[in-house]
Amino acid sequence: MVTKINDVPAIFQIYVPLPDNPLKNLNCYVLQSQNEWLIIDTGFNRPECKSALEHGMQELGIDIENTSLFLTHLHSDHTGLVYELTKNKKCTIYMGKIDYDYFVETTIGDTWIKTEQKFEQEGFPKEYTTALRNTNPARSFAPSGVFDAVTLQDGDIITIGDCTLQAILVPGHTPGQMCLYIQHEKILFTADHILFDITPNITSWLGVKNSLGDYIQSLYKIKKIPVQLALPAHRKNNINIYDRIEQILIHHKMRLYDTIDILSKKQPLTAYETASFMKWSMRGKCWEDFPITQRWFAVGETMAHLDYLIAIHLVEKLEGNINRYRLLYGAEKCKNNIDLSEKK
């Protein structure tokens, strides 16, 4: 299904379903200027996504060899089909350097093994990490191989026809996610950095000390940009982007408060145990009924909030074969020291 979003430049949205996934769909955006095209993100490497994307491209009359791709970040629902679409084709692929390097290491290196070990050290049961090797969509629907890309740094420019787009680095959701900004028209492709009816997952990444801290500062970075049209990677945009940023900041402040309250009553706890006491939006399901994949995301987000509390010296990690966490002060003192304002 193709929907026209904007006239000048011409921007279309291809609805790419994400079966059996709470995200529901990927908004694949296609920009046309003069005789040039840019496709932003692809969907999972699975037949349903490929069929929807190819039908949309056919409806728009797109020849992949006259088209560029921009991949906002490394997650498989954004990169999954890139290898199938472009192999043996003359097609320029743009991607932020940080996430591209991370993607390559994940594909050909031992990043997944180290990530499993990290989660197990945080209390995630080993039998669950083993089970997820074939069921985690980040792995099972990933690109079939490594692809060549033109890697971008913060502020780099892409030109499509007579349209100029600026790449904006917004680490947090991934180590090197990028938004695209058309300054003259004040159009921002927000990727997964800002979503409007769900909150982007912030997890704890290998090699990143404080993903949530990075994410919060990336929100303030976008807050300074004039935006009239914000185009998210999933679902709909039904609220002013600046209001949504404030909502997300409040969400994470409340999540940090919840983490503090849980630790104040039951510490020391593992990240897995802490996550099991949190309130999650899972249609009333209790923790024991959570699918394993959703437990993985929940524990990763809990780890990110614990990392943040460690970074601001409110929580201590008790390292061992299994890590545990405890507050350094009473709950009220910890809460009074939560300050999500912009770093100067």
Helices and strands as residue ranges (DSSP letters): E 2-6, E 10-17, E 25-33, E 36-40, H 47-60, G 64-66, E 67-71, H 76-79, H 82-86, E 92-96, H 97-108, H 111-121, H 126-132, H 137-140, E 150-152, E 157-160, E 163-169, E 178-182, E 187-191, H 211-223, E 229-232, H 241-266, H 271-277, G 287-289, H 292-311, E 315-318, E 324-327, H 331-336
